[in-house]
């Protein structure tokens, strides 16, 4: 079996701080629920800021998926 075929792809959201979408989801699972906390915990959007909208969308999508799973 090809190991690359089983690997889950990740997307680097914040290039400045090398933060992936998976790390944002993990941060949510650990209690991060807003951008201020995401910035404080992972450093997302604290340098050039170009990742802010994408990071915010991933956090929002994760929150919505979590809420939908509870229903």
PDB file of N, CA, C and O in Angstrom:
ATOM      1  N   UNK A   1       0.845  -1.178   0.000  1.00  0.00           N
ATOM      2  CA  UNK A   1       0.000   0.000   0.000  1.00  0.00           C
ATOM      3  C   UNK A   1       0.889   1.239   0.000  1.00  0.00           C
ATOM      4  O   UNK A   1       1.904   1.289   0.694  1.00  0.00           O
ATOM      5  N   UNK A   2       0.503   2.217  -0.771  1.00  0.00           N
ATOM      6  CA  UNK A   2       1.245   3.465  -0.878  1.00  0.00           C
ATOM      7  C   UNK A   2       0.945   4.351   0.329  1.00  0.00           C
ATOM      8  O   UNK A   2      -0.205   4.754   0.505  1.00  0.00           O
ATOM      9  N   UNK A   3       1.950   4.676   1.185  1.00  0.00           N
ATOM     10  CA  UNK A   3       1.708   5.509   2.366  1.00  0.00           C
ATOM     11  C   UNK A   3       1.149   6.878   2.013  1.00  0.00           C
ATOM     12  O   UNK A   3       0.361   7.443   2.771  1.00  0.00           O
ATOM     13  N   UNK A   4       1.546   7.410   0.878  1.00  0.00           N
ATOM     14  CA  UNK A   4       1.044   8.732   0.479  1.00  0.00           C
ATOM     15  C   UNK A   4      -0.447   8.687   0.186  1.00  0.00           C
ATOM     16  O   UNK A   4      -1.137   9.692   0.355  1.00  0.00           O
ATOM     17  N   UNK A   5      -0.955   7.545  -0.248  1.00  0.00           N
ATOM     18  CA  UNK A   5      -2.373   7.420  -0.567  1.00  0.00           C
ATOM     19  C   UNK A   5      -3.237   7.425   0.688  1.00  0.00           C
ATOM     20  O   UNK A   5      -4.415   7.777   0.626  1.00  0.00           O
ATOM     21  N   UNK A   6      -2.669   7.039   1.816  1.00  0.00           N
ATOM     22  CA  UNK A   6      -3.444   7.001   3.051  1.00  0.00           C
ATOM     23  C   UNK A   6      -3.271   8.264   3.888  1.00  0.00           C
ATOM     24  O   UNK A   6      -4.001   8.477   4.855  1.00  0.00           O
ATOM     25  N   UNK A   7      -2.318   9.090   3.520  1.00  0.00           N
ATOM     26  CA  UNK A   7      -2.059  10.315   4.274  1.00  0.00           C
ATOM     27  C   UNK A   7      -3.166  11.333   4.012  1.00  0.00           C
ATOM     28  O   UNK A   7      -3.558  11.558   2.867  1.00  0.00           O
ATOM     29  N   UNK A   8      -3.662  11.941   5.082  1.00  0.00           N
ATOM     30  CA  UNK A   8      -4.658  12.984   4.942  1.00  0.00           C
ATOM     31  C   UNK A   8      -3.935  14.273   4.580  1.00  0.00           C
ATOM     32  O   UNK A   8      -2.989  14.682   5.253  1.00  0.00           O
ATOM     33  N   UNK A   9      -4.396  14.902   3.509  1.00  0.00           N
ATOM     34  CA  UNK A   9      -3.758  16.145   3.084  1.00  0.00           C
ATOM     35  C   UNK A   9      -4.031  17.252   4.091  1.00  0.00           C
ATOM     36  O   UNK A   9      -5.079  17.286   4.736  1.00  0.00           O
ATOM     37  N   UNK A  10      -3.078  18.142   4.209  1.00  0.00           N
ATOM     38  CA  UNK A  10      -3.262  19.318   5.042  1.00  0.00           C
ATOM     39  C   UNK A  10      -2.924  20.533   4.203  1.00  0.00           C
ATOM     40  O   UNK A  10      -2.161  20.458   3.240  1.00  0.00           O
ATOM     41  N   UNK A  11      -3.511  21.652   4.589  1.00  0.00           N
ATOM     42  CA  UNK A  11      -3.266  22.891   3.882  1.00  0.00           C
ATOM     43  C   UNK A  11      -2.620  23.874   4.863  1.00  0.00           C
ATOM     44  O   UNK A  11      -3.117  24.082   5.970  1.00  0.00           O
ATOM     45  N   UNK A  12      -1.522  24.464   4.445  1.00  0.00           N
ATOM     46  CA  UNK A  12      -0.914  25.503   5.264  1.00  0.00           C
ATOM     47  C   UNK A  12      -1.747  26.767   5.078  1.00  0.00           C
ATOM     48  O   UNK A  12      -1.886  27.278   3.967  1.00  0.00           O
ATOM     49  N   UNK A  13      -2.293  27.255   6.173  1.00  0.00           N
ATOM     50  CA  UNK A  13      -3.141  28.442   6.150  1.00  0.00           C
ATOM     51  C   UNK A  13      -2.297  29.680   6.408  1.00  0.00           C
ATOM     52  O   UNK A  13      -2.395  30.671   5.684  1.00  0.00           O
ATOM     53  N   UNK A  14      -1.472  29.619   7.439  1.00  0.00           N
ATOM     54  CA  UNK A  14      -0.609  30.737   7.818  1.00  0.00           C
ATOM     55  C   UNK A  14       0.831  30.369   7.477  1.00  0.00           C
ATOM     56  O   UNK A  14       1.474  29.599   8.190  1.00  0.00           O
ATOM     57  N   UNK A  15       1.318  30.922   6.390  1.00  0.00           N
ATOM     58  CA  UNK A  15       2.678  30.617   5.947  1.00  0.00           C
ATOM     59  C   UNK A  15       3.703  31.215   6.911  1.00  0.00           C
ATOM     60  O   UNK A  15       4.731  30.595   7.185  1.00  0.00           O
ATOM     61  N   UNK A  16       3.431  32.401   7.421  1.00  0.00           N
ATOM     62  CA  UNK A  16       4.377  33.068   8.318  1.00  0.00           C
ATOM     63  C   UNK A  16       4.690  32.226   9.558  1.00  0.00           C
ATOM     64  O   UNK A  16       5.830  32.186  10.021  1.00  0.00           O
ATOM     65  N   UNK A  17       3.655  31.548  10.092  1.00  0.00           N
ATOM     66  CA  UNK A  17       3.826  30.763  11.312  1.00  0.00           C
ATOM     67  C   UNK A  17       3.654  29.263  11.081  1.00  0.00           C
ATOM     68  O   UNK A  17       3.595  28.483  12.032  1.00  0.00           O
ATOM     69  N   UNK A  18       3.574  28.866   9.812  1.00  0.00           N
ATOM     70  CA  UNK A  18       3.466  27.457   9.427  1.00  0.00           C
ATOM     71  C   UNK A  18       2.326  26.747  10.160  1.00  0.00           C
ATOM     72  O   UNK A  18       2.529  25.706  10.784  1.00  0.00           O
ATOM     73  N   UNK A  19       1.138  27.318  10.076  1.00  0.00           N
ATOM     74  CA  UNK A  19      -0.042  26.756  10.743  1.00  0.00           C
ATOM     75  C   UNK A  19      -0.955  26.144   9.683  1.00  0.00           C
ATOM     76  O   UNK A  19      -1.297  26.790   8.693  1.00  0.00           O
ATOM     77  N   UNK A  20      -1.341  24.893   9.906  1.00  0.00           N
ATOM     78  CA  UNK A  20      -2.200  24.197   8.948  1.00  0.00           C
ATOM     79  C   UNK A  20      -3.663  24.262   9.361  1.00  0.00           C
ATOM     80  O   UNK A  20      -4.002  24.631  10.485  1.00  0.00           O
ATOM     81  N   UNK A  21      -4.516  23.889   8.413  1.00  0.00           N
ATOM     82  CA  UNK A  21      -5.950  23.819   8.707  1.00  0.00           C
ATOM     83  C   UNK A  21      -6.225  22.804   9.811  1.00  0.00           C
ATOM     84  O   UNK A  21      -7.113  23.017  10.637  1.00  0.00           O
ATOM     85  N   UNK A  22      -5.481  21.714   9.834  1.00  0.00           N
ATOM     86  CA  UNK A  22      -5.669  20.702  10.886  1.00  0.00           C
ATOM     87  C   UNK A  22      -5.354  21.262  12.269  1.00  0.00           C
ATOM     88  O   UNK A  22      -6.015  20.912  13.246  1.00  0.00           O
ATOM     89  N   UNK A  23      -4.359  22.121  12.354  1.00  0.00           N
ATOM     90  CA  UNK A  23      -4.013  22.726  13.640  1.00  0.00           C
ATOM     91  C   UNK A  23      -5.116  23.674  14.120  1.00  0.00           C
ATOM     92  O   UNK A  23      -5.356  23.795  15.321  1.00  0.00           O
ATOM     93  N   UNK A  24      -5.775  24.335  13.191  1.00  0.00           N
ATOM     94  CA  UNK A  24      -6.898  25.209  13.558  1.00  0.00           C
ATOM     95  C   UNK A  24      -8.057  24.363  14.086  1.00  0.00           C
ATOM     96  O   UNK A  24      -8.688  24.728  15.078  1.00  0.00           O
ATOM     97  N   UNK A  25      -8.336  23.247  13.436  1.00  0.00           N
ATOM     98  CA  UNK A  25      -9.394  22.343  13.906  1.00  0.00           C
ATOM     99  C   UNK A  25      -9.035  21.792  15.283  1.00  0.00           C
ATOM    100  O   UNK A  25      -9.894  21.723  16.162  1.00  0.00           O
ATOM    101  N   UNK A  26      -7.790  21.404  15.477  1.00  0.00           N
ATOM    102  CA  UNK A  26      -7.357  20.895  16.781  1.00  0.00           C
ATOM    103  C   UNK A  26      -7.486  21.966  17.855  1.00  0.00           C
ATOM    104  O   UNK A  26      -7.876  21.671  18.985  1.00  0.00           O
ATOM    105  N   UNK A  27      -7.162  23.197  17.511  1.00  0.00           N
ATOM    106  CA  UNK A  27      -7.291  24.296  18.475  1.00  0.00           C
ATOM    107  C   UNK A  27      -8.748  24.462  18.887  1.00  0.00           C
ATOM    108  O   UNK A  27      -9.038  24.696  20.060  1.00  0.00           O
ATOM    109  N   UNK A  28      -9.672  24.341  17.927  1.00  0.00           N
ATOM    110  CA  UNK A  28     -11.092  24.412  18.249  1.00  0.00           C
ATOM    111  C   UNK A  28     -11.463  23.293  19.220  1.00  0.00           C
ATOM    112  O   UNK A  28     -12.177  23.522  20.197  1.00  0.00           O
ATOM    113  N   UNK A  29     -10.978  22.090  18.949  1.00  0.00           N
ATOM    114  CA  UNK A  29     -11.279  20.944  19.808  1.00  0.00           C
ATOM    115  C   UNK A  29     -10.731  21.145  21.224  1.00  0.00           C
ATOM    116  O   UNK A  29     -11.215  20.530  22.174  1.00  0.00           O
ATOM    117  N   UNK A  30      -9.732  22.000  21.358  1.00  0.00           N
ATOM    118  CA  UNK A  30      -9.146  22.296  22.672  1.00  0.00           C
ATOM    119  C   UNK A  30      -9.752  23.537  23.315  1.00  0.00           C
ATOM    120  O   UNK A  30      -9.309  23.965  24.381  1.00  0.00           O
ATOM    121  N   UNK A  31     -10.774  24.120  22.664  1.00  0.00           N
ATOM    122  CA  UNK A  31     -11.494  25.218  23.282  1.00  0.00           C
ATOM    123  C   UNK A  31     -11.379  26.582  22.626  1.00  0.00           C
ATOM    124  O   UNK A  31     -12.005  27.534  23.092  1.00  0.00           O
ATOM    125  N   UNK A  32     -10.603  26.707  21.567  1.00  0.00           N
ATOM    126  CA  UNK A  32     -10.485  27.986  20.867  1.00  0.00           C
ATOM    127  C   UNK A  32     -11.749  28.212  20.043  1.00  0.00           C
ATOM    128  O   UNK A  32     -12.117  27.377  19.217  1.00  0.00           O
ATOM    129  N   UNK A  33     -12.408  29.340  20.273  1.00  0.00           N
ATOM    130  CA  UNK A  33     -13.678  29.592  19.577  1.00  0.00           C
ATOM    131  C   UNK A  33     -13.734  30.919  18.830  1.00  0.00           C
ATOM    132  O   UNK A  33     -14.753  31.241  18.219  1.00  0.00           O
ATOM    133  N   UNK A  34     -12.644  31.696  18.871  1.00  0.00           N
ATOM    134  CA  UNK A  34     -12.662  32.974  18.158  1.00  0.00           C
ATOM    135  C   UNK A  34     -11.257  33.298  17.650  1.00  0.00           C
ATOM    136  O   UNK A  34     -10.274  32.665  18.037  1.00  0.00           O
ATOM    137  N   UNK A  35     -11.190  34.303  16.772  1.00  0.00           N
ATOM    138  CA  UNK A  35      -9.923  34.655  16.159  1.00  0.00           C
ATOM    139  C   UNK A  35      -8.906  35.187  17.165  1.00  0.00           C
ATOM    140  O   UNK A  35      -7.711  34.928  17.027  1.00  0.00           O
ATOM    141  N   UNK A  36      -9.361  35.919  18.165  1.00  0.00           N
ATOM    142  CA  UNK A  36      -8.424  36.439  19.165  1.00  0.00           C
ATOM    143  C   UNK A  36      -7.690  35.296  19.858  1.00  0.00           C
ATOM    144  O   UNK A  36      -6.479  35.370  20.067  1.00  0.00           O
ATOM    145  N   UNK A  37      -8.418  34.245  20.212  1.00  0.00           N
ATOM    146  CA  UNK A  37      -7.794  33.086  20.852  1.00  0.00           C
ATOM    147  C   UNK A  37      -6.906  32.326  19.867  1.00  0.00           C
ATOM    148  O   UNK A  37      -5.844  31.826  20.236  1.00  0.00           O
ATOM    149  N   UNK A  38      -7.348  32.245  18.614  1.00  0.00           N
ATOM    150  CA  UNK A  38      -6.557  31.561  17.594  1.00  0.00           C
ATOM    151  C   UNK A  38      -5.232  32.290  17.384  1.00  0.00           C
ATOM    152  O   UNK A  38      -4.181  31.662  17.258  1.00  0.00           O
ATOM    153  N   UNK A  39      -5.292  33.612  17.346  1.00  0.00           N
ATOM    154  CA  UNK A  39      -4.069  34.410  17.218  1.00  0.00           C
ATOM    155  C   UNK A  39      -3.150  34.180  18.422  1.00  0.00           C
ATOM    156  O   UNK A  39      -1.945  33.990  18.263  1.00  0.00           O
ATOM    157  N   UNK A  40      -3.721  34.198  19.608  1.00  0.00           N
ATOM    158  CA  UNK A  40      -2.929  34.045  20.832  1.00  0.00           C
ATOM    159  C   UNK A  40      -2.306  32.652  20.934  1.00  0.00           C
ATOM    160  O   UNK A  40      -1.174  32.506  21.396  1.00  0.00           O
ATOM    161  N   UNK A  41      -3.042  31.640  20.506  1.00  0.00           N
ATOM    162  CA  UNK A  41      -2.569  30.263  20.660  1.00  0.00           C
ATOM    163  C   UNK A  41      -1.671  29.779  19.532  1.00  0.00           C
ATOM    164  O   UNK A  41      -0.711  29.048  19.778  1.00  0.00           O
ATOM    165  N   UNK A  42      -1.969  30.176  18.300  1.00  0.00           N
ATOM    166  CA  UNK A  42      -1.212  29.663  17.159  1.00  0.00           C
ATOM    167  C   UNK A  42      -0.422  30.732  16.414  1.00  0.00           C
ATOM    168  O   UNK A  42       0.430  30.408  15.587  1.00  0.00           O
ATOM    169  N   UNK A  43      -0.694  31.988  16.696  1.00  0.00           N
ATOM    170  CA  UNK A  43      -0.002  33.056  15.990  1.00  0.00           C
ATOM    171  C   UNK A  43      -0.576  33.356  14.618  1.00  0.00           C
ATOM    172  O   UNK A  43       0.019  34.102  13.840  1.00  0.00           O
ATOM    173  N   UNK A  44      -1.734  32.774  14.319  1.00  0.00           N
ATOM    174  CA  UNK A  44      -2.379  32.987  13.021  1.00  0.00           C
ATOM    175  C   UNK A  44      -2.718  34.470  12.860  1.00  0.00           C
ATOM    176  O   UNK A  44      -3.215  35.107  13.789  1.00  0.00           O
ATOM    177  N   UNK A  45      -2.447  34.999  11.688  1.00  0.00           N
ATOM    178  CA  UNK A  45      -2.785  36.378  11.312  1.00  0.00           C
ATOM    179  C   UNK A  45      -2.099  37.426  12.194  1.00  0.00           C
ATOM    180  O   UNK A  45      -2.635  38.515  12.398  1.00  0.00           O
ATOM    181  N   UNK A  46      -0.930  37.102  12.707  1.00  0.00           N
ATOM    182  CA  UNK A  46      -0.210  38.065  13.537  1.00  0.00           C
ATOM    183  C   UNK A  46       0.977  38.690  12.815  1.00  0.00           C
ATOM    184  O   UNK A  46       1.608  39.605  13.344  1.00  0.00           O
ATOM    185  N   UNK A  47       1.285  38.218  11.633  1.00  0.00           N
ATOM    186  CA  UNK A  47       2.416  38.801  10.879  1.00  0.00           C
ATOM    187  C   UNK A  47       1.870  39.616   9.710  1.00  0.00           C
ATOM    188  O   UNK A  47       1.542  40.791   9.874  1.00  0.00           O
ATOM    189  N   UNK A  48       1.772  39.010   8.550  1.00  0.00           N
ATOM    190  CA  UNK A  48       1.316  39.756   7.374  1.00  0.00           C
ATOM    191  C   UNK A  48      -0.201  39.889   7.332  1.00  0.00           C
ATOM    192  O   UNK A  48      -0.722  40.822   6.722  1.00  0.00           O
ATOM    193  N   UNK A  49      -0.922  38.960   7.980  1.00  0.00           N
ATOM    194  CA  UNK A  49      -2.374  39.040   8.057  1.00  0.00           C
ATOM    195  C   UNK A  49      -3.128  38.499   6.864  1.00  0.00           C
ATOM    196  O   UNK A  49      -4.359  38.506   6.869  1.00  0.00           O
ATOM    197  N   UNK A  50      -2.435  38.029   5.844  1.00  0.00           N
ATOM    198  CA  UNK A  50      -3.144  37.572   4.649  1.00  0.00           C
ATOM    199  C   UNK A  50      -3.934  36.278   4.871  1.00  0.00           C
ATOM    200  O   UNK A  50      -4.775  35.925   4.045  1.00  0.00           O
ATOM    201  N   UNK A  51      -3.681  35.580   5.953  1.00  0.00           N
ATOM    202  CA  UNK A  51      -4.382  34.326   6.240  1.00  0.00           C
ATOM    203  C   UNK A  51      -5.639  34.526   7.085  1.00  0.00           C
ATOM    204  O   UNK A  51      -6.389  33.577   7.313  1.00  0.00           O
ATOM    205  N   UNK A  52      -5.868  35.729   7.542  1.00  0.00           N
ATOM    206  CA  UNK A  52      -6.955  35.995   8.494  1.00  0.00           C
ATOM    207  C   UNK A  52      -8.303  35.454   8.013  1.00  0.00           C
ATOM    208  O   UNK A  52      -8.964  34.712   8.740  1.00  0.00           O
ATOM    209  N   UNK A  53      -8.712  35.813   6.809  1.00  0.00           N
ATOM    210  CA  UNK A  53     -10.028  35.413   6.319  1.00  0.00           C
ATOM    211  C   UNK A  53     -10.152  33.897   6.176  1.00  0.00           C
ATOM    212  O   UNK A  53     -11.184  33.320   6.519  1.00  0.00           O
ATOM    213  N   UNK A  54      -9.105  33.258   5.670  1.00  0.00           N
ATOM    214  CA  UNK A  54      -9.123  31.804   5.503  1.00  0.00           C
ATOM    215  C   UNK A  54      -9.180  31.111   6.861  1.00  0.00           C
ATOM    216  O   UNK A  54      -9.961  30.178   7.048  1.00  0.00           O
ATOM    217  N   UNK A  55      -8.365  31.556   7.800  1.00  0.00           N
ATOM    218  CA  UNK A  55      -8.354  30.965   9.140  1.00  0.00           C
ATOM    219  C   UNK A  55      -9.705  31.148   9.816  1.00  0.00           C
ATOM    220  O   UNK A  55     -10.213  30.228  10.457  1.00  0.00           O
ATOM    221  N   UNK A  56     -10.281  32.329   9.675  1.00  0.00           N
ATOM    222  CA  UNK A  56     -11.584  32.604  10.267  1.00  0.00           C
ATOM    223  C   UNK A  56     -12.658  31.692   9.661  1.00  0.00           C
ATOM    224  O   UNK A  56     -13.534  31.203  10.373  1.00  0.00           O
ATOM    225  N   UNK A  57     -12.586  31.468   8.352  1.00  0.00           N
ATOM    226  CA  UNK A  57     -13.554  30.600   7.680  1.00  0.00           C
ATOM    227  C   UNK A  57     -13.410  29.157   8.150  1.00  0.00           C
ATOM    228  O   UNK A  57     -14.413  28.479   8.372  1.00  0.00           O
ATOM    229  N   UNK A  58     -12.190  28.685   8.302  1.00  0.00           N
ATOM    230  CA  UNK A  58     -11.970  27.312   8.787  1.00  0.00           C
ATOM    231  C   UNK A  58     -12.507  27.167  10.202  1.00  0.00           C
ATOM    232  O   UNK A  58     -13.147  26.165  10.524  1.00  0.00           O
ATOM    233  N   UNK A  59     -12.257  28.146  11.040  1.00  0.00           N
ATOM    234  CA  UNK A  59     -12.766  28.108  12.409  1.00  0.00           C
ATOM    235  C   UNK A  59     -14.299  28.108  12.412  1.00  0.00           C
ATOM    236  O   UNK A  59     -14.923  27.344  13.149  1.00  0.00           O
ATOM    237  N   UNK A  60     -14.895  28.960  11.591  1.00  0.00           N
ATOM    238  CA  UNK A  60     -16.361  29.021  11.511  1.00  0.00           C
ATOM    239  C   UNK A  60     -16.940  27.718  10.970  1.00  0.00           C
ATOM    240  O   UNK A  60     -17.923  27.213  11.512  1.00  0.00           O
ATOM    241  N   UNK A  61     -16.352  27.168   9.915  1.00  0.00           N
ATOM    242  CA  UNK A  61     -16.823  25.902   9.352  1.00  0.00           C
ATOM    243  C   UNK A  61     -16.721  24.779  10.376  1.00  0.00           C
ATOM    244  O   UNK A  61     -17.607  23.928  10.458  1.00  0.00           O
ATOM    245  N   UNK A  62     -15.653  24.776  11.149  1.00  0.00           N
ATOM    246  CA  UNK A  62     -15.467  23.756  12.179  1.00  0.00           C
ATOM    247  C   UNK A  62     -16.520  23.892  13.264  1.00  0.00           C
ATOM    248  O   UNK A  62     -17.068  22.892  13.727  1.00  0.00           O
ATOM    249  N   UNK A  63     -16.804  25.114  13.669  1.00  0.00           N
ATOM    250  CA  UNK A  63     -17.841  25.358  14.673  1.00  0.00           C
ATOM    251  C   UNK A  63     -19.207  24.905  14.161  1.00  0.00           C
ATOM    252  O   UNK A  63     -19.971  24.282  14.899  1.00  0.00           O
ATOM    253  N   UNK A  64     -19.515  25.214  12.907  1.00  0.00           N
ATOM    254  CA  UNK A  64     -20.800  24.817  12.329  1.00  0.00           C
ATOM    255  C   UNK A  64     -20.917  23.298  12.199  1.00  0.00           C
ATOM    256  O   UNK A  64     -21.985  22.741  12.453  1.00  0.00           O
ATOM    257  N   UNK A  65     -19.844  22.628  11.810  1.00  0.00           N
ATOM    258  CA  UNK A  65     -19.860  21.178  11.702  1.00  0.00           C
ATOM    259  C   UNK A  65     -20.053  20.541  13.079  1.00  0.00           C
ATOM    260  O   UNK A  65     -20.769  19.549  13.219  1.00  0.00           O
ATOM    261  N   UNK A  66     -19.418  21.110  14.076  1.00  0.00           N
ATOM    262  CA  UNK A  66     -19.564  20.616  15.448  1.00  0.00           C
ATOM    263  C   UNK A  66     -21.003  20.785  15.921  1.00  0.00           C
ATOM    264  O   UNK A  66     -21.577  19.872  16.514  1.00  0.00           O
ATOM    265  N   UNK A  67     -21.575  21.935  15.662  1.00  0.00           N
ATOM    266  CA  UNK A  67     -22.966  22.212  16.065  1.00  0.00           C
ATOM    267  C   UNK A  67     -23.930  21.272  15.336  1.00  0.00           C
ATOM    268  O   UNK A  67     -24.859  20.743  15.946  1.00  0.00           O
ATOM    269  N   UNK A  68     -23.715  21.067  14.051  1.00  0.00           N
ATOM    270  CA  UNK A  68     -24.581  20.187  13.273  1.00  0.00           C
ATOM    271  C   UNK A  68     -24.494  18.744  13.766  1.00  0.00           C
ATOM    272  O   UNK A  68     -25.486  18.016  13.731  1.00  0.00           O
ATOM    273  N   UNK A  69     -23.322  18.334  14.221  1.00  0.00           N
ATOM    274  CA  UNK A  69     -23.150  16.964  14.728  1.00  0.00           C
ATOM    275  C   UNK A  69     -23.896  16.761  16.039  1.00  0.00           C
ATOM    276  O   UNK A  69     -24.243  15.633  16.391  1.00  0.00           O
ATOM    277  N   UNK A  70     -24.142  17.843  16.758  1.00  0.00           N
ATOM    278  CA  UNK A  70     -24.851  17.739  18.032  1.00  0.00           C
ATOM    279  C   UNK A  70     -26.359  17.624  17.858  1.00  0.00           C
ATOM    280  O   UNK A  70     -27.067  17.208  18.775  1.00  0.00           O
ATOM    281  N   UNK A  71     -26.843  17.992  16.685  1.00  0.00           N
ATOM    282  CA  UNK A  71     -28.299  17.991  16.450  1.00  0.00           C
ATOM    283  C   UNK A  71     -28.784  16.625  16.058  1.00  0.00           C
ATOM    284  O   UNK A  71     -29.977  16.438  15.823  1.00  0.00           O
TER     285      UNK A  71
END
